Amino acid sequence: MLSRTTALLLSLGLLGGASCNSTKSTTQTTSARPVLTTDGLRASVARFNALDKEDVINLVPNAQTADWMAAQVPLFECPDSVLQQIYYYRWWTMRKHLKQTPDGYVFTEFITPMKHAGTHNTISSALGHHLNEGRWLHDPQYVNQYTKFWLYVDSKRTAPRLHGFSGWLEDAVYELYKVQTDKAFVQEVLPALTADYRLWEKERMLPNGMFWQYDVKDAMEESISGGRKEKNVRPTINSYMYGNAKALAAMAKLTKNDTLERKYAQKAEQLRKLVNTTLWDDKSAFYKVQYEKGGLCEWREELGYIPWYFSLPPDEPKYANQWTQLTDEGGFKAPWGITTAERRAPGFRTHGSGHGCEWDGAVWPFATTQTLKGLANLLTQYKNQDGMSAQIYYDELRKYAASHQKNGEPYLGEYQDEKNGEWLKGDNPRSSYYNHSGFADLIITGLVGLKPRPDNVVEVFPLVPASKWDYFCLDQVRYHGRMLTVLWDKTGTKYNKGQGLRIFADGKEIGHADELKRVMAKL
């Protein structure tokens, strides 16, 4: 019989890789020596543990967290202590939400039980963020079982909760495939994903092909354009459904279902045209909410950047012009982050009390994650960028990282005052470690610039400003069954692997550049 300690370590994947309950892994073992040690990770975890009361314990207790993270997460090092600390802090907080249940592994959103949650205290509003973060864990069982929970377990409930909030599940599953390349998993869940899309069409699609939603069901209640009972046509759900349709077409192509591929490619293109003709305001140069009664919202909201998360806008100057509002203090720029409504709006910060949920201007990590992902797409996929730059991405990402504090110590809550960083839920226990956004994925795919792809090409496009850093390293990244390292060493003396930007797979160099720029390399 296994000892209790040994059994726990096996369940966490700390002895011999994945646990006996894991799904088949697409990863390979490698003897390549890591560039980074786990010393920085362990020092960070020790600090976080020392500050924590650990009132709630799920799968991985604090005492096991350093070992679990060392076995599961990519290592990161850079000269900016704030970005590096919060990178590990976000992994530390996310594992607090990982639960092993009779229905498989799940992630929670709130650390405390919530009345509006479903089975195992699960809530679907940040599911897309959970999968985009979790795809970088070395063991695929966590996100794979979590995905299956929503598709097969929740659907059997008397009152399923997956559609309790809008979401981009199909898109996230395809993005997961780009990291894992687990075709069998895609084939298994594709029928359930297409059924999920059809259900959204039944529940929320209008005769003209667009989707409506209540702001509260977008997890964006008390918005300037909103109304908990108003059936508005919103950039949120319509962008999500565009991304979902595009992903279903790609997964259908992967599984050689030509009929399904054509069907969803057509749906995606139709929705793309509708968003650009119906929700784009030429006068304000912004995507906006269309009221149920007709007409667009008078003011800009951060949710207007969500189309860029899915690369929906055309590559034309008039659409890129939308981004000027990001750096305008009358727009969305504020000392503590990106506001959820433009600051010049008369209704800014007037709809909520500061103790309920307000999306009329307060800074929300959920939306910040989406906007920064959209900005990264603009900077790496579009020719028209209208003054946006790697420096702006870096500045906003660092501001986001620095906002993870309360009384000078690392903290993650629900939403913040834009001027002083006060967490507007105060000391409410439910807000601690709020798992409703992403961060590690913004470091990996944005700042370092590893762009997941379905083919055997490794694409790296860093958004670290030129001359900003002399070094950085992202190490031990499970990708397409290999272990990747991406590093920048200006002098070549930090890591002794040569000067410049270098990419390694299982310890073998596969690509390099003298400057911080796009690099394409074959696995």
Secondary structure, 3 states (H helix, E strand, C coil): CCCHHHHHHHHCCCCCCCCCCCCCCCCCCCCCCCCCCCHHHHHHHHHHHHHCCCCCCCCCCHHHHHHHHHHHCCEEECCCHHHHHHHHHHHHHHHHCEEEECCEEEECCCCCCCCCCCHHHCCCCCHHHHHHHHCCCCCCHHHHHHHHHHHHHHHHCCCCCHHHCCCCHHHHHHHHHHHHCCHHHHHHHHHHHHHHHHHHHHHHECCCCCEEECHHHHCCCCCCCCCCCCCEECHHHHHHHHHHHHHHHHHHHHCCCHHHHHHHHHHHHHHHHHHHHHCEECCCCEECCECCCCCECCCCEHHHHHHHHCCCCCCCHHHHHHHHHHHCCCCCEECCEECCECCCCCCCCCCCCCCCCCCCCCECHHHHHHHHHHHHHHHHHCCCCCCCCHHHHHHHHHHHHHCCEECCEECCCCCECCCCCCECCCCCHHHCCCCCCCCHHHHHHHHCCEECCCCCEEEECCCCCCCCCCEEEEEEEEECCEEEEEEEECCCCCCCCCCEEEEEECCEEEEEECCCCCEEEEC
